[in-house]
Amino acid sequence: MPSRRSIGLIATGGTISVAPPSADSQQHQGVGALTPRQDDRPEGIDVFPRDALSLSSRRMTPDDLWTLASAVNEEIAAGRDGVVVTHGTDTLEETVYALGLLVDTRVPVVVTGAMRSPHLAGPDGPANVRAAIVAAADPKLAPYGPTVVFQDEVHVARLVTKMHSARVAAFGSPAAGPVGFVAEDRLELLLGPPPETDLLPRASPPTTRVGLLHAATGIDGSVADAIASDVDAVVVAALGAGHVSPSLGAALVRLAGAGKPVVITSRCPDGALLSHTYGGAGSETELRRAGLHFAGTLSAPKARLRALFGMSAGIPADELFHPADGAGR
Ligand SMILES: NC(=O)C[C@H](N)C(=O)O
């Protein structure tokens, strides 16, 4: 590694930067409060802080993701050796995936946050920021695309998910586990980079409206009919390997027939969608035959972002979600 590394540190809000309780609970401190002091930084690393947004992650919108992606692109264009983004944890996994869609990460891009706010006992933010800076300064991480560093673990964007609502060990990658870890200000990688990149061939500001439906016992077609006129496409967190009730299946096929792409994912946190194991109304075989799209191992919220940004850029759904041999994307 060259002697000195320069890291862009971009703040967006979230618990990691929430102001003390006397203030309005929506107030966030700027990036200055998150930037480690010069004498408290990993050796050989310069940090260049900037604020991009200041919000709880539940308020994040596709436009905000576009703004953040532009900020990350600017940092990379400015010649940073890596970029760290601090973020609320509730939608952090979506933001890191959106950066994978929108940013050509020639250098490491690392997203982190905190589960305990700065004024609570044992805040995890400072340790997470330090580990994220260490990871972002290591060029070995660049081929992994944007990653999440949390509790010293490194997770890739496609697989990472918030697993626990309150504990500091909040993030995991159910399908494969972390790809590496940080210890003693050093990045150690255990697994290779993801086999494919999620970067879209082109990008435009978000204009497409994509709905999200969650299948469950007794959920019928009325939920799809109710939103049909408000959306350009729908993503479904389907049952198991890609199944919905016969009634919901029929409504989704109607939607697809009306020119609104329907993308099937699984509500299971791990495992692939099938292509030809089950038959009959609402089965994966029938839904595929009817021209619905299948998103492989992507979670529903991430498939929704892929549809949203991809279709906004004019990329057809069948290029975003490959139907071939059941693997999906
Ligand atoms: N731990 C957190 O950051 C949770 C917070 N509600 C957020 O996502 O902004």
PDBQT file of the ligand as one rigid body, heavy atoms in Angstrom, charges set to zero:
ROOT
HETATM    1  N1  LIG A 401     -29.648   2.458  14.183  1.00  0.00    +0.000 N 
HETATM    2  C1  LIG A 401     -30.192   3.333  13.354  1.00  0.00    +0.000 C 
HETATM    3  O1  LIG A 401     -29.497   4.038  12.682  1.00  0.00    +0.000 OA
HETATM    4  C2  LIG A 401     -31.692   3.314  13.264  1.00  0.00    +0.000 C 
HETATM    5  C3  LIG A 401     -32.297   4.610  12.814  1.00  0.00    +0.000 C 
HETATM    6  N2  LIG A 401     -33.716   4.561  13.032  1.00  0.00    +0.000 N 
HETATM    7  C4  LIG A 401     -32.044   4.870  11.335  1.00  0.00    +0.000 C 
HETATM    8  O2  LIG A 401     -32.111   3.991  10.526  1.00  0.00    +0.000 OA
HETATM    9  O3  LIG A 401     -31.830   5.991  10.963  1.00  0.00    +0.000 OA
ENDROOT
TORSDOF 0
